[in-house]
């Protein structure tokens, strides 16, 4: 495995508020990463830091914060489902973004290939097995091997840009 570390001269890191604001100018889709806890109950988190990694083998990645109370259950199970949220699913994003409570209250879903929740009405879903977890500052980089996936061609994704939700506009 190739790992490169770069030497950095003494410098001051950008202010975290400014850093977040500037990076908020990069639009992203919103996903719901779902799994099941040790008791079989659904768990999930809203994540905009999701990306494809490799075609061969098929790999994707998401970056949960180390302070996440949901990620430990996902890591313990070893499987997860990426649900690409649709424009009418902002409320699901908000429900999965809070700590505690029943995040799945009112959310309809079906068990995916690993039994993890595939949320009804999503643009796409991707069932994965955790391949690796890497340390990255105050986050983890979770690499998932894609085991199965599907998409709805008629649905439009929910987007996040400059701290607000957005939808695609027809050209």
Secondary structure, DSSP 8 states (H G I E B T S, - for coil): ---------S-----HHHHHHHHTTS-EE-EEEEEE-TTS-EEEEEES-EEEEETTTTEEEE--BTT-SSHHHHHHH-EEEEEE-BGGGHHHHHHHTSSSS-TTTT--EEE-TTS-EEETT-SEEEEEEEEEEEEETTEEEEEEEEEEEEE-TT--BEEEETTEEEE----
